[in-house]
Amino acid sequence: MVKSDVKVLGAWPSPFVMRARIALNIKSVDYEFLEETLGSKSELLLKSNPIHKKIPVLIHQDKPVCESLIIVHYVDEVWSSGPSILPSDPYDRAIARFWAAYLDEKWFPSMRGMASAQGEEAKKAAVDQFVEGLNLMEDAYVKLSKGKPFFGGDKIGYLDIAFGCFLAWLRVTEKTSGMKFLDEARTPHLAKWAVSFCADPAVKDVMPETEKLAEFAKLLAKFKPAPPK
Amino acid sequence: MAEEVKLLKTWSSLFGLRIVWALKLKGIQFDSIDEDLANKSPLLLQYNPVYKKVPVLVHNGKSISESLVILEYIDETWRQNPLLCQDPYEKAMARFWAKFGDDKVLSSIWSVFIKQGKEQEEALEVAMENLKLLEENLKGKKFFGGEKIGFLDLALGWLANLICVLEELSDIKIIDKERFPLLLGWMQEFSQAPIINESWPPHDKLLTKFQIIRENQLKLAAAQPT
């Protein structure tokens, strides 16, 4: 078997790793998926990402690229003959990048914040922030999709990938909290979009099943130290 | 249609400066609006409702926020004097280090500035580790972008000015000649480039502003229960 010159260092539960894999799938690029073991970091990972020591890392022709959104850009630019991931218009690109950065800097941390919040008040604040973020994304979807199925239009694009990768963890959060966040009642457009996104050929094989991820979340909780009192 | 380019920033905003530099390097005419963040204008709230922060670029009525996003927008809209090179791997590296600068370098240097005593020493060690990585990045290069100022120079450009201010006020040397000869060299080259040089905020005003910030931060820290 010919060894692929494209490798992804990652783990199946990571939404950030999913971004890299979806991007490669869109471009029909064959890659070797090297899974890291929970609780330890491989030599290759430490060598390829010495600064952050985090997944995902894309290794292309022996050169590592780190940070999931940077990887998605890289894949789009290298395999430029495949379907485009970033929009072509500079303003549309800027808006997609803006929202992707928002998701990483504000929204995803608020999802994690819900799980780690101590006390009723803190929990409520975290939930409020999370829901506010979802409402912003619902509005952004309406504005950017212009009636088409995805943020990127007819096909999935950068912002679909940046946001959609969190869907499995969002479902796990709903399961463990007993609360509903993304559904027809609250976010009707995103609810529809989520179904289309998860069914996309570039996504369905890398999107974890909610049950499997929920089991993993329980395992992960055991690894985490107890929050300070 | 005549182009209309507006930049909302503050007089001292580090991130706003990036955009000033980028627009000037590209030769773009723009109107600058200095905001008072204690009293945000309706324009700012309209153009950046999510964060309500500067800088915001408004191009023909359409607004873009987040300085690194704005930089890429400027580079893709006005193609003269490119900031990012064409090679995807080099682009990825520039983006990676720009993010590192914002996520790690800035916060570690800020920690040095707002602390004192043992805490400051510990913060300094972290800052030094981060700066070492930037120093390595400069090997064999005049600028982070190579022969000319590029995206990463603009992203890290705040170092070239703010470090002097912070060192003066906290009486501590962060970037010294022995450990960081390349970084010091870059700071000088970058600062003296005409477009960069003419845009620095007034030094005395910066000293006053950051002195107040440092004093307030130290007071806050002293008031914390141990």
Boltz contact constraints between the chains, C-beta under 6 A:
constraints:
  - contact:
      token1: [A, 63]
      token2: [B, 89]
      max_distance: 6.0
  - contact:
      token1: [A, 65]
      token2: [B, 92]
      max_distance: 6.0
  - contact:
      token1: [A, 67]
      token2: [B, 96]
      max_distance: 6.0
  - contact:
      token1: [A, 70]
      token2: [B, 92]
      max_distance: 6.0
  - contact:
      token1: [A, 70]
      token2: [B, 95]
      max_distance: 6.0
  - contact:
      token1: [A, 70]
      token2: [B, 96]
      max_distance: 6.0
  - contact:
      token1: [A, 74]
      token2: [B, 88]
      max_distance: 6.0
  - contact:
      token1: [A, 74]
      token2: [B, 92]
      max_distance: 6.0
  - contact:
      token1: [A, 77]
      token2: [B, 88]
      max_distance: 6.0
  - contact:
      token1: [A, 78]
      token2: [B, 88]
      max_distance: 6.0
  - contact:
      token1: [A, 90]
      token2: [B, 73]
      max_distance: 6.0
  - contact:
      token1: [A, 90]
      token2: [B, 76]
      max_distance: 6.0
  - contact:
      token1: [A, 90]
      token2: [B, 77]
      max_distance: 6.0
  - contact:
      token1: [A, 91]
      token2: [B, 62]
      max_distance: 6.0
  - contact:
      token1: [A, 94]
      token2: [B, 64]
      max_distance: 6.0
  - contact:
      token1: [A, 94]
      token2: [B, 69]
      max_distance: 6.0
  - contact:
      token1: [A, 94]
      token2: [B, 73]
      max_distance: 6.0
  - contact:
      token1: [A, 97]
      token2: [B, 69]
      max_distance: 6.0
  - contact:
      token1: [A, 98]
      token2: [B, 66]
      max_distance: 6.0
  - contact:
      token1: [A, 98]
      token2: [B, 69]
      max_distance: 6.0
  - contact:
      token1: [A, 101]
      token2: [B, 66]
      max_distance: 6.0
